[in-house]
Amino acid sequence: MVDQPAKSLHDLVRHVGRYPEQAYHFVREGLSFAADQIHGPETDAHRRLHHFLLTRELDWNDLVAMYHAGELPKPVMAAIDAAGGCDKLNRHVSGRELCWALREYALQRWGIMARVVLESWNVRQTADLGRIVFGFIDFDMMRKQPEDTIEDFQDVFTFDDAFDEVTLDQLRQEDADS
């Protein structure tokens, strides 16, 4: 069997054809932001375990099962213990959680221009964020949990509500400060 060439982000952008590469970078960076926001900062133990999973094509559930069965090398067992045990391993973020975290991340990066930046990339609703995430998943550049679906990203919030309200609040605050 011939190995398939690795797919690049450029290949993904070309395949989906709807969003520029910057939108994919934003979502990938925002996923780390979301995981840190929900689960706390990633530890060295988490990074070592993630590398272990990727090199063996396992998921977190496999790792937990192997841990309980005593089928892991001692350094991996120690890394799980250092990460806080099996309950602290999976840093999964749901589609809904990711949408809200990406909103926060965009506001932190661009302030009142967040909506303008996202819309310049053709990202106009939370479903667009889902299409980007599932593009990564389809290209084996991200993993999902069995219960994750693209529908998790549908109508989480409207950009009108999520960004315009913030813009008005920020402008009111600037007026009050001056």
PyMOL CGO cylinders between C-alpha atoms (Angstrom):
from pymol import cmd
from pymol.cgo import CYLINDER

trace = [
    CYLINDER, 0.00, 0.00, 0.00, 1.33, 3.43, -0.95, 0.3, 1, 1, 1, 1, 1, 1,
    CYLINDER, 1.33, 3.43, -0.95, 1.29, 6.06, 1.76, 0.3, 1, 1, 1, 1, 1, 1,
    CYLINDER, 1.29, 6.06, 1.76, -0.93, 9.02, 0.99, 0.3, 1, 1, 1, 1, 1, 1,
    CYLINDER, -0.93, 9.02, 0.99, 0.90, 12.35, 0.91, 0.3, 1, 1, 1, 1, 1, 1,
    CYLINDER, 0.90, 12.35, 0.91, 0.25, 14.53, 3.92, 0.3, 1, 1, 1, 1, 1, 1,
    CYLINDER, 0.25, 14.53, 3.92, -2.50, 17.06, 3.35, 0.3, 1, 1, 1, 1, 1, 1,
    CYLINDER, -2.50, 17.06, 3.35, -1.56, 20.65, 4.00, 0.3, 1, 1, 1, 1, 1, 1,
    CYLINDER, -1.56, 20.65, 4.00, -3.58, 23.58, 5.24, 0.3, 1, 1, 1, 1, 1, 1,
    CYLINDER, -3.58, 23.58, 5.24, -3.24, 25.04, 1.75, 0.3, 1, 1, 1, 1, 1, 1,
    CYLINDER, -3.24, 25.04, 1.75, -4.85, 21.85, 0.34, 0.3, 1, 1, 1, 1, 1, 1,
    CYLINDER, -4.85, 21.85, 0.34, -7.70, 22.17, 2.83, 0.3, 1, 1, 1, 1, 1, 1,
    CYLINDER, -7.70, 22.17, 2.83, -8.31, 25.83, 1.97, 0.3, 1, 1, 1, 1, 1, 1,
    CYLINDER, -8.31, 25.83, 1.97, -8.32, 24.99, -1.72, 0.3, 1, 1, 1, 1, 1, 1,
    CYLINDER, -8.32, 24.99, -1.72, -10.65, 22.01, -1.18, 0.3, 1, 1, 1, 1, 1, 1,
    CYLINDER, -10.65, 22.01, -1.18, -13.25, 23.90, 0.88, 0.3, 1, 1, 1, 1, 1, 1,
    CYLINDER, -13.25, 23.90, 0.88, -12.86, 27.03, -1.24, 0.3, 1, 1, 1, 1, 1, 1,
    CYLINDER, -12.86, 27.03, -1.24, -14.98, 29.21, 1.01, 0.3, 1, 1, 1, 1, 1, 1,
    CYLINDER, -14.98, 29.21, 1.01, -12.64, 30.74, 3.59, 0.3, 1, 1, 1, 1, 1, 1,
    CYLINDER, -12.64, 30.74, 3.59, -9.11, 32.11, 3.39, 0.3, 1, 1, 1, 1, 1, 1,
    CYLINDER, -9.11, 32.11, 3.39, -6.20, 30.52, 5.20, 0.3, 1, 1, 1, 1, 1, 1,
    CYLINDER, -6.20, 30.52, 5.20, -6.32, 33.20, 7.94, 0.3, 1, 1, 1, 1, 1, 1,
    CYLINDER, -6.32, 33.20, 7.94, -9.74, 31.90, 9.05, 0.3, 1, 1, 1, 1, 1, 1,
    CYLINDER, -9.74, 31.90, 9.05, -8.30, 28.41, 9.54, 0.3, 1, 1, 1, 1, 1, 1,
    CYLINDER, -8.30, 28.41, 9.54, -5.36, 29.77, 11.51, 0.3, 1, 1, 1, 1, 1, 1,
    CYLINDER, -5.36, 29.77, 11.51, -7.76, 31.74, 13.69, 0.3, 1, 1, 1, 1, 1, 1,
    CYLINDER, -7.76, 31.74, 13.69, -9.91, 28.67, 14.44, 0.3, 1, 1, 1, 1, 1, 1,
    CYLINDER, -9.91, 28.67, 14.44, -6.88, 26.48, 15.17, 0.3, 1, 1, 1, 1, 1, 1,
    CYLINDER, -6.88, 26.48, 15.17, -5.41, 29.08, 17.53, 0.3, 1, 1, 1, 1, 1, 1,
    CYLINDER, -5.41, 29.08, 17.53, -8.85, 29.67, 19.02, 0.3, 1, 1, 1, 1, 1, 1,
    CYLINDER, -8.85, 29.67, 19.02, -9.23, 25.97, 19.80, 0.3, 1, 1, 1, 1, 1, 1,
    CYLINDER, -9.23, 25.97, 19.80, -6.16, 26.14, 22.03, 0.3, 1, 1, 1, 1, 1, 1,
    CYLINDER, -6.16, 26.14, 22.03, -7.56, 29.30, 23.62, 0.3, 1, 1, 1, 1, 1, 1,
    CYLINDER, -7.56, 29.30, 23.62, -10.88, 27.48, 24.24, 0.3, 1, 1, 1, 1, 1, 1,
    CYLINDER, -10.88, 27.48, 24.24, -9.24, 24.40, 25.76, 0.3, 1, 1, 1, 1, 1, 1,
    CYLINDER, -9.24, 24.40, 25.76, -7.15, 26.57, 28.07, 0.3, 1, 1, 1, 1, 1, 1,
    CYLINDER, -7.15, 26.57, 28.07, -10.20, 28.62, 29.02, 0.3, 1, 1, 1, 1, 1, 1,
    CYLINDER, -10.20, 28.62, 29.02, -12.30, 25.53, 29.79, 0.3, 1, 1, 1, 1, 1, 1,
    CYLINDER, -12.30, 25.53, 29.79, -9.69, 23.09, 31.13, 0.3, 1, 1, 1, 1, 1, 1,
    CYLINDER, -9.69, 23.09, 31.13, -6.82, 25.32, 32.22, 0.3, 1, 1, 1, 1, 1, 1,
    CYLINDER, -6.82, 25.32, 32.22, -3.39, 25.54, 30.62, 0.3, 1, 1, 1, 1, 1, 1,
    CYLINDER, -3.39, 25.54, 30.62, -2.01, 22.49, 28.86, 0.3, 1, 1, 1, 1, 1, 1,
    CYLINDER, -2.01, 22.49, 28.86, 0.78, 20.81, 30.82, 0.3, 1, 1, 1, 1, 1, 1,
    CYLINDER, 0.78, 20.81, 30.82, 3.94, 19.11, 29.57, 0.3, 1, 1, 1, 1, 1, 1,
    CYLINDER, 3.94, 19.11, 29.57, 2.33, 15.81, 30.57, 0.3, 1, 1, 1, 1, 1, 1,
    CYLINDER, 2.33, 15.81, 30.57, -0.66, 16.56, 28.32, 0.3, 1, 1, 1, 1, 1, 1,
    CYLINDER, -0.66, 16.56, 28.32, 1.63, 17.39, 25.41, 0.3, 1, 1, 1, 1, 1, 1,
    CYLINDER, 1.63, 17.39, 25.41, 3.61, 14.15, 25.87, 0.3, 1, 1, 1, 1, 1, 1,
    CYLINDER, 3.61, 14.15, 25.87, 0.39, 12.13, 26.07, 0.3, 1, 1, 1, 1, 1, 1,
    CYLINDER, 0.39, 12.13, 26.07, -1.05, 13.85, 23.00, 0.3, 1, 1, 1, 1, 1, 1,
    CYLINDER, -1.05, 13.85, 23.00, 2.12, 12.98, 21.08, 0.3, 1, 1, 1, 1, 1, 1,
    CYLINDER, 2.12, 12.98, 21.08, 1.84, 9.37, 22.28, 0.3, 1, 1, 1, 1, 1, 1,
    CYLINDER, 1.84, 9.37, 22.28, -1.75, 9.21, 21.01, 0.3, 1, 1, 1, 1, 1, 1,
    CYLINDER, -1.75, 9.21, 21.01, -0.97, 10.73, 17.63, 0.3, 1, 1, 1, 1, 1, 1,
    CYLINDER, -0.97, 10.73, 17.63, 1.99, 8.45, 16.94, 0.3, 1, 1, 1, 1, 1, 1,
    CYLINDER, 1.99, 8.45, 16.94, -0.12, 5.37, 17.72, 0.3, 1, 1, 1, 1, 1, 1,
    CYLINDER, -0.12, 5.37, 17.72, -3.39, 6.60, 16.20, 0.3, 1, 1, 1, 1, 1, 1,
    CYLINDER, -3.39, 6.60, 16.20, -5.23, 6.23, 19.50, 0.3, 1, 1, 1, 1, 1, 1,
    CYLINDER, -5.23, 6.23, 19.50, -7.80, 8.46, 21.14, 0.3, 1, 1, 1, 1, 1, 1,
    CYLINDER, -7.80, 8.46, 21.14, -8.23, 9.51, 24.76, 0.3, 1, 1, 1, 1, 1, 1,
    CYLINDER, -8.23, 9.51, 24.76, -10.76, 6.74, 25.44, 0.3, 1, 1, 1, 1, 1, 1,
    CYLINDER, -10.76, 6.74, 25.44, -8.24, 4.14, 24.22, 0.3, 1, 1, 1, 1, 1, 1,
    CYLINDER, -8.24, 4.14, 24.22, -5.61, 5.63, 26.51, 0.3, 1, 1, 1, 1, 1, 1,
    CYLINDER, -5.61, 5.63, 26.51, -7.90, 5.47, 29.55, 0.3, 1, 1, 1, 1, 1, 1,
    CYLINDER, -7.90, 5.47, 29.55, -8.83, 1.85, 28.80, 0.3, 1, 1, 1, 1, 1, 1,
    CYLINDER, -8.83, 1.85, 28.80, -5.17, 0.90, 28.39, 0.3, 1, 1, 1, 1, 1, 1,
    CYLINDER, -5.17, 0.90, 28.39, -4.31, 2.71, 31.62, 0.3, 1, 1, 1, 1, 1, 1,
    CYLINDER, -4.31, 2.71, 31.62, -6.92, 0.78, 33.60, 0.3, 1, 1, 1, 1, 1, 1,
    CYLINDER, -6.92, 0.78, 33.60, -5.84, -2.48, 31.99, 0.3, 1, 1, 1, 1, 1, 1,
    CYLINDER, -5.84, -2.48, 31.99, -2.19, -1.78, 32.88, 0.3, 1, 1, 1, 1, 1, 1,
    CYLINDER, -2.19, -1.78, 32.88, -1.17, -1.99, 29.20, 0.3, 1, 1, 1, 1, 1, 1,
    CYLINDER, -1.17, -1.99, 29.20, 0.84, 1.24, 29.03, 0.3, 1, 1, 1, 1, 1, 1,
    CYLINDER, 0.84, 1.24, 29.03, 4.57, 1.77, 29.44, 0.3, 1, 1, 1, 1, 1, 1,
    CYLINDER, 4.57, 1.77, 29.44, 5.55, 3.11, 32.86, 0.3, 1, 1, 1, 1, 1, 1,
    CYLINDER, 5.55, 3.11, 32.86, 6.52, 6.60, 31.54, 0.3, 1, 1, 1, 1, 1, 1,
    CYLINDER, 6.52, 6.60, 31.54, 3.07, 6.96, 29.96, 0.3, 1, 1, 1, 1, 1, 1,
    CYLINDER, 3.07, 6.96, 29.96, 1.38, 5.84, 33.18, 0.3, 1, 1, 1, 1, 1, 1,
    CYLINDER, 1.38, 5.84, 33.18, 3.48, 8.42, 35.05, 0.3, 1, 1, 1, 1, 1, 1,
    CYLINDER, 3.48, 8.42, 35.05, 2.50, 11.14, 32.56, 0.3, 1, 1, 1, 1, 1, 1,
    CYLINDER, 2.50, 11.14, 32.56, -1.19, 10.33, 33.11, 0.3, 1, 1, 1, 1, 1, 1,
    CYLINDER, -1.19, 10.33, 33.11, -0.68, 10.59, 36.84, 0.3, 1, 1, 1, 1, 1, 1,
    CYLINDER, -0.68, 10.59, 36.84, 1.22, 13.88, 36.38, 0.3, 1, 1, 1, 1, 1, 1,
    CYLINDER, 1.22, 13.88, 36.38, -1.66, 15.22, 34.27, 0.3, 1, 1, 1, 1, 1, 1,
    CYLINDER, -1.66, 15.22, 34.27, -4.04, 14.65, 37.18, 0.3, 1, 1, 1, 1, 1, 1,
    CYLINDER, -4.04, 14.65, 37.18, -5.26, 11.17, 36.35, 0.3, 1, 1, 1, 1, 1, 1,
    CYLINDER, -5.26, 11.17, 36.35, -7.63, 9.83, 33.74, 0.3, 1, 1, 1, 1, 1, 1,
    CYLINDER, -7.63, 9.83, 33.74, -10.39, 12.30, 34.59, 0.3, 1, 1, 1, 1, 1, 1,
    CYLINDER, -10.39, 12.30, 34.59, -8.18, 15.23, 33.56, 0.3, 1, 1, 1, 1, 1, 1,
    CYLINDER, -8.18, 15.23, 33.56, -6.87, 13.83, 30.27, 0.3, 1, 1, 1, 1, 1, 1,
    CYLINDER, -6.87, 13.83, 30.27, -9.42, 14.78, 27.67, 0.3, 1, 1, 1, 1, 1, 1,
    CYLINDER, -9.42, 14.78, 27.67, -9.33, 18.50, 26.87, 0.3, 1, 1, 1, 1, 1, 1,
    CYLINDER, -9.33, 18.50, 26.87, -12.29, 18.20, 24.52, 0.3, 1, 1, 1, 1, 1, 1,
    CYLINDER, -12.29, 18.20, 24.52, -14.23, 21.34, 23.64, 0.3, 1, 1, 1, 1, 1, 1,
    CYLINDER, -14.23, 21.34, 23.64, -17.77, 21.02, 22.28, 0.3, 1, 1, 1, 1, 1, 1,
    CYLINDER, -17.77, 21.02, 22.28, -18.86, 22.90, 19.17, 0.3, 1, 1, 1, 1, 1, 1,
    CYLINDER, -18.86, 22.90, 19.17, -21.00, 25.23, 21.25, 0.3, 1, 1, 1, 1, 1, 1,
    CYLINDER, -21.00, 25.23, 21.25, -18.16, 25.92, 23.71, 0.3, 1, 1, 1, 1, 1, 1,
    CYLINDER, -18.16, 25.92, 23.71, -15.78, 26.53, 20.82, 0.3, 1, 1, 1, 1, 1, 1,
    CYLINDER, -15.78, 26.53, 20.82, -18.10, 29.07, 19.21, 0.3, 1, 1, 1, 1, 1, 1,
    CYLINDER, -18.10, 29.07, 19.21, -18.34, 31.11, 22.41, 0.3, 1, 1, 1, 1, 1, 1,
    CYLINDER, -18.34, 31.11, 22.41, -14.60, 30.86, 23.00, 0.3, 1, 1, 1, 1, 1, 1,
    CYLINDER, -14.60, 30.86, 23.00, -13.85, 31.94, 19.42, 0.3, 1, 1, 1, 1, 1, 1,
    CYLINDER, -13.85, 31.94, 19.42, -16.11, 34.96, 19.97, 0.3, 1, 1, 1, 1, 1, 1,
    CYLINDER, -16.11, 34.96, 19.97, -14.11, 35.86, 23.08, 0.3, 1, 1, 1, 1, 1, 1,
    CYLINDER, -14.11, 35.86, 23.08, -10.82, 35.22, 21.31, 0.3, 1, 1, 1, 1, 1, 1,
    CYLINDER, -10.82, 35.22, 21.31, -11.82, 37.44, 18.38, 0.3, 1, 1, 1, 1, 1, 1,
    CYLINDER, -11.82, 37.44, 18.38, -12.85, 40.23, 20.75, 0.3, 1, 1, 1, 1, 1, 1,
    CYLINDER, -12.85, 40.23, 20.75, -9.56, 39.99, 22.60, 0.3, 1, 1, 1, 1, 1, 1,
    CYLINDER, -9.56, 39.99, 22.60, -7.58, 40.08, 19.35, 0.3, 1, 1, 1, 1, 1, 1,
    CYLINDER, -7.58, 40.08, 19.35, -9.49, 42.71, 17.41, 0.3, 1, 1, 1, 1, 1, 1,
    CYLINDER, -9.49, 42.71, 17.41, -11.85, 44.44, 19.84, 0.3, 1, 1, 1, 1, 1, 1,
    CYLINDER, -11.85, 44.44, 19.84, -14.69, 46.24, 18.11, 0.3, 1, 1, 1, 1, 1, 1,
    CYLINDER, -14.69, 46.24, 18.11, -13.29, 45.17, 14.72, 0.3, 1, 1, 1, 1, 1, 1,
    CYLINDER, -13.29, 45.17, 14.72, -13.78, 41.44, 15.46, 0.3, 1, 1, 1, 1, 1, 1,
    CYLINDER, -13.78, 41.44, 15.46, -16.94, 41.07, 13.41, 0.3, 1, 1, 1, 1, 1, 1,
    CYLINDER, -16.94, 41.07, 13.41, -15.46, 43.01, 10.49, 0.3, 1, 1, 1, 1, 1, 1,
    CYLINDER, -15.46, 43.01, 10.49, -12.36, 40.79, 10.44, 0.3, 1, 1, 1, 1, 1, 1,
    CYLINDER, -12.36, 40.79, 10.44, -14.38, 37.56, 10.59, 0.3, 1, 1, 1, 1, 1, 1,
    CYLINDER, -14.38, 37.56, 10.59, -16.81, 38.71, 7.92, 0.3, 1, 1, 1, 1, 1, 1,
    CYLINDER, -16.81, 38.71, 7.92, -13.91, 39.72, 5.66, 0.3, 1, 1, 1, 1, 1, 1,
    CYLINDER, -13.91, 39.72, 5.66, -13.04, 36.00, 5.75, 0.3, 1, 1, 1, 1, 1, 1,
    CYLINDER, -13.04, 36.00, 5.75, -16.64, 35.04, 4.88, 0.3, 1, 1, 1, 1, 1, 1,
    CYLINDER, -16.64, 35.04, 4.88, -17.24, 33.88, 8.48, 0.3, 1, 1, 1, 1, 1, 1,
    CYLINDER, -17.24, 33.88, 8.48, -20.69, 35.32, 9.17, 0.3, 1, 1, 1, 1, 1, 1,
    CYLINDER, -20.69, 35.32, 9.17, -22.33, 32.77, 11.43, 0.3, 1, 1, 1, 1, 1, 1,
    CYLINDER, -22.33, 32.77, 11.43, -21.41, 30.00, 13.83, 0.3, 1, 1, 1, 1, 1, 1,
    CYLINDER, -21.41, 30.00, 13.83, -22.14, 27.41, 11.14, 0.3, 1, 1, 1, 1, 1, 1,
    CYLINDER, -22.14, 27.41, 11.14, -19.12, 28.82, 9.25, 0.3, 1, 1, 1, 1, 1, 1,
    CYLINDER, -19.12, 28.82, 9.25, -16.96, 28.02, 12.26, 0.3, 1, 1, 1, 1, 1, 1,
    CYLINDER, -16.96, 28.02, 12.26, -18.32, 24.47, 12.17, 0.3, 1, 1, 1, 1, 1, 1,
    CYLINDER, -18.32, 24.47, 12.17, -17.50, 24.11, 8.47, 0.3, 1, 1, 1, 1, 1, 1,
    CYLINDER, -17.50, 24.11, 8.47, -13.92, 25.17, 9.18, 0.3, 1, 1, 1, 1, 1, 1,
    CYLINDER, -13.92, 25.17, 9.18, -13.61, 22.75, 12.12, 0.3, 1, 1, 1, 1, 1, 1,
    CYLINDER, -13.61, 22.75, 12.12, -15.09, 19.86, 10.15, 0.3, 1, 1, 1, 1, 1, 1,
    CYLINDER, -15.09, 19.86, 10.15, -12.81, 20.71, 7.23, 0.3, 1, 1, 1, 1, 1, 1,
    CYLINDER, -12.81, 20.71, 7.23, -9.89, 20.14, 9.59, 0.3, 1, 1, 1, 1, 1, 1,
    CYLINDER, -9.89, 20.14, 9.59, -11.49, 16.90, 10.77, 0.3, 1, 1, 1, 1, 1, 1,
    CYLINDER, -11.49, 16.90, 10.77, -12.16, 15.68, 7.20, 0.3, 1, 1, 1, 1, 1, 1,
    CYLINDER, -12.16, 15.68, 7.20, -8.50, 16.33, 6.35, 0.3, 1, 1, 1, 1, 1, 1,
    CYLINDER, -8.50, 16.33, 6.35, -7.31, 14.50, 9.49, 0.3, 1, 1, 1, 1, 1, 1,
    CYLINDER, -7.31, 14.50, 9.49, -5.89, 17.73, 10.93, 0.3, 1, 1, 1, 1, 1, 1,
    CYLINDER, -5.89, 17.73, 10.93, -8.17, 17.64, 14.00, 0.3, 1, 1, 1, 1, 1, 1,
    CYLINDER, -8.17, 17.64, 14.00, -9.99, 14.89, 15.82, 0.3, 1, 1, 1, 1, 1, 1,
    CYLINDER, -9.99, 14.89, 15.82, -13.52, 14.76, 17.07, 0.3, 1, 1, 1, 1, 1, 1,
    CYLINDER, -13.52, 14.76, 17.07, -15.35, 12.81, 19.72, 0.3, 1, 1, 1, 1, 1, 1,
    CYLINDER, -15.35, 12.81, 19.72, -17.94, 10.28, 18.47, 0.3, 1, 1, 1, 1, 1, 1,
    CYLINDER, -17.94, 10.28, 18.47, -20.78, 12.51, 19.69, 0.3, 1, 1, 1, 1, 1, 1,
    CYLINDER, -20.78, 12.51, 19.69, -19.52, 15.65, 17.87, 0.3, 1, 1, 1, 1, 1, 1,
    CYLINDER, -19.52, 15.65, 17.87, -21.50, 16.78, 14.83, 0.3, 1, 1, 1, 1, 1, 1,
    CYLINDER, -21.50, 16.78, 14.83, -21.43, 19.79, 12.56, 0.3, 1, 1, 1, 1, 1, 1,
    CYLINDER, -21.43, 19.79, 12.56, -24.93, 20.58, 13.80, 0.3, 1, 1, 1, 1, 1, 1,
    CYLINDER, -24.93, 20.58, 13.80, -23.35, 21.49, 17.18, 0.3, 1, 1, 1, 1, 1, 1,
    CYLINDER, -23.35, 21.49, 17.18, -22.26, 24.73, 15.50, 0.3, 1, 1, 1, 1, 1, 1,
    CYLINDER, -22.26, 24.73, 15.50, -25.68, 25.71, 14.12, 0.3, 1, 1, 1, 1, 1, 1,
    CYLINDER, -25.68, 25.71, 14.12, -27.21, 28.92, 15.48, 0.3, 1, 1, 1, 1, 1, 1,
    CYLINDER, -27.21, 28.92, 15.48, -25.12, 29.08, 18.66, 0.3, 1, 1, 1, 1, 1, 1,
    CYLINDER, -25.12, 29.08, 18.66, -25.45, 32.87, 18.44, 0.3, 1, 1, 1, 1, 1, 1,
    CYLINDER, -25.45, 32.87, 18.44, -25.96, 35.49, 15.76, 0.3, 1, 1, 1, 1, 1, 1,
    CYLINDER, -25.96, 35.49, 15.76, -23.12, 37.79, 14.88, 0.3, 1, 1, 1, 1, 1, 1,
    CYLINDER, -23.12, 37.79, 14.88, -25.55, 40.71, 15.25, 0.3, 1, 1, 1, 1, 1, 1,
    CYLINDER, -25.55, 40.71, 15.25, -26.13, 39.86, 18.90, 0.3, 1, 1, 1, 1, 1, 1,
    CYLINDER, -26.13, 39.86, 18.90, -22.66, 38.61, 19.74, 0.3, 1, 1, 1, 1, 1, 1,
    CYLINDER, -22.66, 38.61, 19.74, -20.60, 41.42, 18.29, 0.3, 1, 1, 1, 1, 1, 1,
    CYLINDER, -20.60, 41.42, 18.29, -22.82, 44.48, 17.91, 0.3, 1, 1, 1, 1, 1, 1,
    CYLINDER, -22.82, 44.48, 17.91, -23.86, 44.44, 21.56, 0.3, 1, 1, 1, 1, 1, 1,
    CYLINDER, -23.86, 44.44, 21.56, -20.21, 44.36, 22.58, 0.3, 1, 1, 1, 1, 1, 1,
    CYLINDER, -20.21, 44.36, 22.58, -19.37, 47.15, 20.15, 0.3, 1, 1, 1, 1, 1, 1,
    CYLINDER, -19.37, 47.15, 20.15, -22.07, 49.37, 21.58, 0.3, 1, 1, 1, 1, 1, 1,
    CYLINDER, -22.07, 49.37, 21.58, -21.01, 48.61, 25.15, 0.3, 1, 1, 1, 1, 1, 1,
    CYLINDER, -21.01, 48.61, 25.15, -17.38, 49.40, 24.33, 0.3, 1, 1, 1, 1, 1, 1,
    CYLINDER, -17.38, 49.40, 24.33, -18.31, 52.66, 22.59, 0.3, 1, 1, 1, 1, 1, 1,
    CYLINDER, -18.31, 52.66, 22.59, -20.49, 53.66, 25.54, 0.3, 1, 1, 1, 1, 1, 1,
    CYLINDER, -20.49, 53.66, 25.54, -17.60, 52.91, 27.92, 0.3, 1, 1, 1, 1, 1, 1,
    CYLINDER, -17.60, 52.91, 27.92, -15.21, 55.00, 25.79, 0.3, 1, 1, 1, 1, 1, 1,
    CYLINDER, -15.21, 55.00, 25.79, -17.68, 57.89, 25.86, 0.3, 1, 1, 1, 1, 1, 1,
    CYLINDER, -17.68, 57.89, 25.86, -18.03, 57.59, 29.64, 0.3, 1, 1, 1, 1, 1, 1,
    CYLINDER, -18.03, 57.59, 29.64, -14.23, 57.53, 30.06, 0.3, 1, 1, 1, 1, 1, 1,
    CYLINDER, -14.23, 57.53, 30.06, -13.66, 60.67, 27.95, 0.3, 1, 1, 1, 1, 1, 1,
]
cmd.load_cgo(trace, "trace")
